[in-house]
Each structure stands twice: as C-alpha cells, then as structure tokens.
C-alpha cells in the first residue's frame, strides 16, 4: 500500500508544479502563449483531482 501512496503523492506534486510553471509562463507572456494556457487549464483540473487522493493524515503521522 505504501508504494501506491508514494505514487499518488508524486503525481500530485508533479501536477501542482506543472500548474505553477504554466501559470508563470502565461503571466510572463500576458496570456499570448496559447500552449501554456491550455497546459494551465488542464493542470488545474489534474492537480485538483490528484490532491483529492493525497492522504494528509498519513503524511502527518509518517513524518512527525
């Protein structure tokens, strides 16, 4: 069960980082970078869905 939790946490981390980077690219280009806009839209949905599955109670007891 532990590898599944690690995989879910890794996917959540990647999706949140993708959202942040694409948001920075959209802001830097004043919304003209359409590819970054699409990546930002889809990564918002992906990060929201992946953060639903992250177990924060398990992380608190596991790390302190």
Phi, psi and omega in degrees: 000330182295320177298328179292319178296320178295321179293318179296318178295322178293319178295319178296318179296316180295319181291323177291318178295322177298318178298315182295316180294316180292327176294321177296319179295321177294317180293323181291329181263010181056034178081008182274341180277099185291326179296316178295326178295315179294319178297321180295318180297312183288328180286335174297313179295317181294320180290324177297313180293321182287328179288341174296323185272355179285131182263099182284330178295318178295325180290324179293316180287333181283324185254004177142000000 
